[in-house]
Amino acid sequence: MFKYWYGYCPDSVESRFELLVFDSNNQPFLPLTEHYHDCLGKISKSSALSYVQCLLPFFTWLDQYSNYQGSRVKWDDSPDIIRIAVEDYLMNEMACKVTEKDTFQFVNRTNKSPNTVNRFLSALKSFYKSLIHLKQYRYSNPLLDSYAILNDYKSDTEGVRKDKPRMPAAAGTEDATSYRRLTNSYFKLINEEWQPEIIGDIHLPYQVYQAGKKVNWSLREVVIARLLFETGARASEVIELTIGDYRSRKSFQEANTFNKGSHGKRVKFIRFSKDTVKLLMRYINTERKQFDEFQRNFNTLPDEAPIFLTELGTPFTYGAWYHHWNKAMNQCEIKLNPHKARHWFVTSRLRGIHNTSKTDAENEQKKNELIQYIKWKDAKTIEVYKHFFD
């Protein structure tokens, strides 16, 4: 059975696309390719790739199993047809319960549903937003509830005076505008309050390292895996490190990096073990040097040089790295999203705090230090992990 898939454009080929999506007949599928490139600069490259990966099974399903009045559904069909196809996909492929409510649909996950339902709906909404922007889809966005948008507009413009516009806020005569509304999505996920996953197996990193050993990970993949488990950083925050990020810290066990939403600005640091420092320096001065254009070692590399390189001497990317990670996990039949290394890190740190703190005050102080280190936007996130120990 053929599936939709993607590949990166070789450096030897001139193309305006760095990534190409192919359909189940191995022909270029430009709508999803254009969507990926339209996302770049608006969201991170890893998020754009995540959207593509989330949509590939849906487009494969459209070609092979979708049905509307006896015909396969096409991505550029009218919104009503697309919505019927998405509803079928949510129920039959993602094991969700979908119920109609006024002008939209409520989506409930079941215990058989994957944890990617929300990402799939966000990715598909983004896909149609891009294709409308690129003038390749001639209808309104099927994933938006147009009535909700209209009602929002009315509530923002109608004032207390009948048939009169709202007075300025300074007048003090109008009720405050509420900005906490139900999402304007046509498919509203109503039981998807995000919960961080709790991973308590202390041997998890060892299992991952052994999986990498079985598929002959290079030193580069080993160092990245160790950094993920030891620092709690996201994969992109590790893979896109530069030599300057490492040099800029006083401690040789630390490096500066960016955070989600910081748009590349270095706003936090990561800390790792002395053993990983040794492996990192060995990688930079041996394996990396081999692929560096000028055969430079750590002392001669400029600050802007990426730490991790491909075999072609180009900056290593999340997509290229994920191929190696996924190969190791599949080979050893481990179902492990890379982001779970971050959850494992938090769980293990909280376990250490719980076991070593002598007083409640010390416990709270150490937890606050962890919150500052991990750079959560909402400090309450840690409460979910604390329930695990309760």
ABEGO torsion letter per residue (X at the ends): XBBBBBBBBBAABBBABABBBBBAAGBBBAAAAAAAAAABGABBAAAAAAAAAAAAAAAAAAAAABBBGGBBBBAABBAAAAAAAAAAAAAAAAGBBBBBBEABBBBBBBAABBAAAAAAAAAAAAAAAAAAAAGABABBBAABBAAAAAAAAAAAABBABBGBBBBBAAAGABBBBBABBBBABABBBAAABBBBBBBABAAAAAAAAAAAAAAGBBAAAAAAAAAAAAAGBBAAAAAABBAAAAAABABAABBBBBBBGAGGBBABBBBBBAAAAAAAAAAAABAAAAABAAGBBAAABBAABBABBBAAGBBBBAAAAAAAAAAAAAAAGBBBBAAAAAAAAAAAAAAAAAAABABAAAAAAAAAAAAAAAGBABAAAAAAAAAAAX
